């Protein structure tokens, strides 16, 4: 599945589109200064559960943060849990989890 990304000046979303503009999966974030990305929400449709889609969304957000030299504050419980299990993601986390 192809994860897409849209962003405005202060908000963004990594997502998998479905039919008729329905999203099958999404990770929503807000950008704050200085160079902080706050992951607010992650959701995966029942149709895609069990396929590691949530993990892939978090991974895309981590890679985006690295490329753009951002620090992540994972307010979303799911994203926080994924980051806690992956020590290799700690370099982009704003606070120690």
Buried (B, 14 or more C-beta within 10 A) or exposed (E): EEBEEEEEEEEBBBBBBEEEEEBBBBBBBBBBEEEBBBBBBBBBBEEBEEEEBBBBBBBBBBEBBEEEEBBBBBEBEBBBBBBEEEEEBEEBBBEEE
